[in-house]
Amino acid sequence: MSETQASDVQISDPRPCIDPNPLSPYVAWAGNRNKDPILSVFNGIFPKTGSVLELASGAGLHINYFAPHFPEIRFQPSDKDLSVFESIKAKRAEAANKNISDPIAIDLTDETTWPDPKDGLYDAIFVINIFQVAPVSIAEGIAALGAKILKPEGFIAIYGPFTLNGKPTTPSNLAFDGELRATAVPDWHLKDIGDLEQAANKHGLALKQRFDMPVNNFILQFARA
Ligand SMILES: C[S@@+](CC[C@H](N)C(=O)[O-])C[C@H]1O[C@@H](n2cnc3c(N)ncnc32)[C@H](O)[C@@H]1O
């Protein structure tokens, strides 16, 4: 496993209240702040051509921002929440993006909703900011789905804030974890990179690269072991 440092960015916009609703001002604020650093990493790891699946696409901010930078890639948005599909399609129309398919329903906790590998395999799968507000068991779903529908050289890229060896990596991540826990919603807290690795290992995947991102986030790149 290697480690890479992404370039730093200046973040000045005031942060709205934490709200995991994918159409909330908070999620839009987070997306606008992380989309360029994530794109700079994806520029280095995405193939030139192929197909890429986004899990938990939410409002569709990221997929619509990334797609024009990879014109030979077909992007597939998805979410378990069908009510976000209109937003994904509206952003696609606004940006005149031609390489984004209609969103599909994928619930990471329900295998019956997963795409059939017979319909095509993916070069890459990415997922952004789901773990802070979802159970760590979601990692099992991501790994099992990846093992099923990734091409042999394919990979999964997971972006978010995580703890490392059970500890927040910085005082600001410790504070963020405290804020999430203060809500008393059982699944709202930072998850540990080790737990994601364990889930991946169960499905024949391994952590290949860890990118240290601005404001104490990570991109974790998993591929077949
Ligand atoms: C905080 S939003 C992040 C949305 C988007 N990735 C972003 O960064 O703007 C979390 C998203 O995860 C989705 N989600 C939660 N549980 C899921 C599951 N079990 N399977 C698939 N998507 C799920 C939600 O519907 C929501 O769109």
The ligand as an SDF file (V2000), in Angstrom:
LIG
                    3D

 27 29  0  0  0  0  0  0  0  0999 V2000
  -24.2320   12.2920    2.5730 C   0  0  0  0  0  0  0  0  0  0  0  0
  -24.9590   11.7420    1.0660 S   0  0  0  0  0  0  0  0  0  0  0  0
  -23.5830   11.8640   -0.0570 C   0  0  0  0  0  0  0  0  0  0  0  0
  -24.0240   12.0050   -1.4920 C   0  0  0  0  0  0  0  0  0  0  0  0
  -22.8840   12.2060   -2.5070 C   0  0  0  0  0  0  0  0  0  0  0  0
  -22.0360   11.0460   -2.5920 N   0  0  0  0  0  0  0  0  0  0  0  0
  -22.0650   13.4180   -2.1620 C   0  0  0  0  0  0  0  0  0  0  0  0
  -20.9430   13.2890   -1.6610 O   0  0  0  0  0  0  0  0  0  0  0  0
  -22.5590   14.5300   -2.3970 O   0  0  0  0  0  0  0  0  0  0  0  0
  -25.0440    9.9640    1.3450 C   0  0  0  0  0  0  0  0  0  0  0  0
  -25.7430    9.2210    0.2120 C   0  0  0  0  0  0  0  0  0  0  0  0
  -25.6650    7.8270    0.4940 O   0  0  0  0  0  0  0  0  0  0  0  0
  -26.8590    7.2180    0.0540 C   0  0  0  0  0  0  0  0  0  0  0  0
  -26.9870    5.9360    0.7400 N   0  0  0  0  0  0  0  0  0  0  0  0
  -27.1850    5.7420    2.0710 C   0  0  0  0  0  0  0  0  0  0  0  0
  -27.3000    4.4250    2.3420 N   0  0  0  0  0  0  0  0  0  0  0  0
  -27.1480    3.7710    1.1540 C   0  0  0  0  0  0  0  0  0  0  0  0
  -27.1850    2.4010    0.7810 C   0  0  0  0  0  0  0  0  0  0  0  0
  -27.4180    1.4410    1.6780 N   0  0  0  0  0  0  0  0  0  0  0  0
  -26.9940    2.0820   -0.5210 N   0  0  0  0  0  0  0  0  0  0  0  0
  -26.7710    3.0470   -1.4470 C   0  0  0  0  0  0  0  0  0  0  0  0
  -26.7620    4.3800   -1.1530 N   0  0  0  0  0  0  0  0  0  0  0  0
  -26.9590    4.7300    0.1330 C   0  0  0  0  0  0  0  0  0  0  0  0
  -27.9230    8.2210    0.4260 C   0  0  0  0  0  0  0  0  0  0  0  0
  -29.1510    7.9950   -0.2510 O   0  0  0  0  0  0  0  0  0  0  0  0
  -27.2330    9.5280    0.0410 C   0  0  0  0  0  0  0  0  0  0  0  0
  -27.5000    9.8910   -1.2930 O   0  0  0  0  0  0  0  0  0  0  0  0
  1  2  1  0
  2  3  1  0
  2 10  1  0
  3  4  1  0
  4  5  1  0
  5  6  1  0
  5  7  1  0
  7  8  2  0
  7  9  1  0
 10 11  1  0
 11 12  1  0
 11 26  1  0
 12 13  1  0
 13 14  1  0
 13 24  1  0
 14 15  1  0
 14 23  1  0
 15 16  2  0
 16 17  1  0
 17 18  1  0
 17 23  2  0
 18 19  1  0
 18 20  2  0
 20 21  1  0
 21 22  2  0
 22 23  1  0
 24 25  1  0
 24 26  1  0
 26 27  1  0
M  CHG  2   2   1   9  -1
M  END
$$$$
